[in-house]
Amino acid sequence: MKRLDVNVCVCTQCVMNGALEIAESVKSLQKLKNQLRFDTSVRVNATEKLCDGTCKDASPLVVVDGEPIEKATSDAVMAKIISKIAKG
């Protein structure tokens, strides 16, 4: 089974701009994995070290399988995850 890492910055700025809600939406995707027939494991990592406190203009910052998403929204992150899973 393949693994897809989703890193969510949880510095103060990112949390205030919705990072925790994004992390929760990705976790909900994990619960739907069997229904959606994903053969990929999605792992969510919350870290303050993602942006080193420099993401004021980019918050919330999320990195999906090495690709950063600045000013991330749950919809944008979920679309990126689905796209990467579909590509295999």
C-alpha positions as CSV (number, residue, x, y, z in Angstrom):
1,M,0.0,0.0,0.0
2,K,1.3,3.4,-0.9
3,R,1.5,6.2,1.6
4,L,0.7,9.9,1.2
5,D,2.0,12.3,3.8
6,V,0.1,15.5,4.5
7,N,2.0,17.9,6.7
8,V,-0.1,20.7,8.3
9,C,1.7,23.7,9.9
10,V,0.3,24.3,13.4
11,C,2.1,27.5,14.2
12,T,-0.1,30.2,15.8
13,Q,-0.7,32.0,12.6
14,C,-1.7,28.9,10.7
15,V,-4.0,27.6,13.5
16,M,-5.7,31.0,13.6
17,N,-6.3,30.7,9.8
18,G,-7.8,27.2,9.8
19,A,-5.0,24.7,9.9
20,L,-6.8,22.5,12.5
21,E,-9.9,22.3,10.5
22,I,-7.9,21.2,7.5
23,A,-6.2,18.5,9.5
24,E,-9.6,17.3,10.7
25,S,-11.0,17.1,7.2
26,V,-8.0,15.1,6.0
27,K,-8.5,12.7,9.0
28,S,-12.2,12.3,7.9
29,L,-10.9,11.2,4.5
30,Q,-9.0,8.4,6.2
31,K,-12.3,7.1,7.7
32,L,-13.9,7.1,4.2
33,K,-10.9,5.3,2.6
34,N,-12.6,1.9,2.3
35,Q,-15.8,3.4,0.9
36,L,-13.8,5.4,-1.7
37,R,-11.6,2.3,-2.5
38,F,-8.3,4.0,-2.0
39,D,-5.3,1.9,-2.1
40,T,-3.2,4.6,-0.5
41,S,-2.7,5.3,3.2
42,V,-3.0,9.0,4.1
43,R,-0.9,10.1,7.1
44,V,-1.5,13.6,8.7
45,N,1.4,15.2,10.5
46,A,0.9,18.4,12.5
47,T,4.1,20.4,13.0
48,E,5.2,23.9,13.9
49,K,8.5,23.3,12.1
50,L,6.9,23.4,8.6
51,C,7.2,27.1,8.1
52,D,9.7,28.2,10.8
53,G,7.3,31.0,11.7
54,T,7.6,32.6,8.2
55,C,4.2,31.7,6.9
56,K,2.4,35.0,7.7
57,D,1.5,35.6,4.1
58,A,1.0,31.9,3.3
59,S,-1.0,30.7,6.2
60,P,-2.3,28.1,6.6
61,L,0.5,26.2,5.0
62,V,0.0,22.5,4.1
63,V,2.4,20.2,2.2
64,V,0.8,17.3,0.4
65,D,3.4,14.7,-0.6
66,G,6.1,17.3,-0.9
67,E,4.0,19.9,-2.7
68,P,3.3,23.1,-0.6
69,I,-0.2,24.7,-0.7
70,E,-0.1,28.2,0.6
71,K,-3.3,29.8,2.0
72,A,-4.7,26.3,2.0
73,T,-8.4,25.5,2.3
74,S,-9.9,22.1,3.1
75,D,-11.2,21.9,-0.5
76,A,-7.8,22.6,-2.1
77,V,-6.1,20.1,0.2
78,M,-8.7,17.4,-0.4
79,A,-8.5,18.0,-4.2
80,K,-4.7,17.7,-4.1
81,I,-4.9,14.4,-2.1
82,I,-7.6,13.0,-4.4
83,S,-5.6,14.0,-7.5
84,K,-2.4,12.4,-6.1
85,I,-4.3,9.2,-5.2
86,A,-5.9,9.0,-8.6
87,K,-2.5,9.3,-10.4
88,G,-1.2,6.4,-8.3
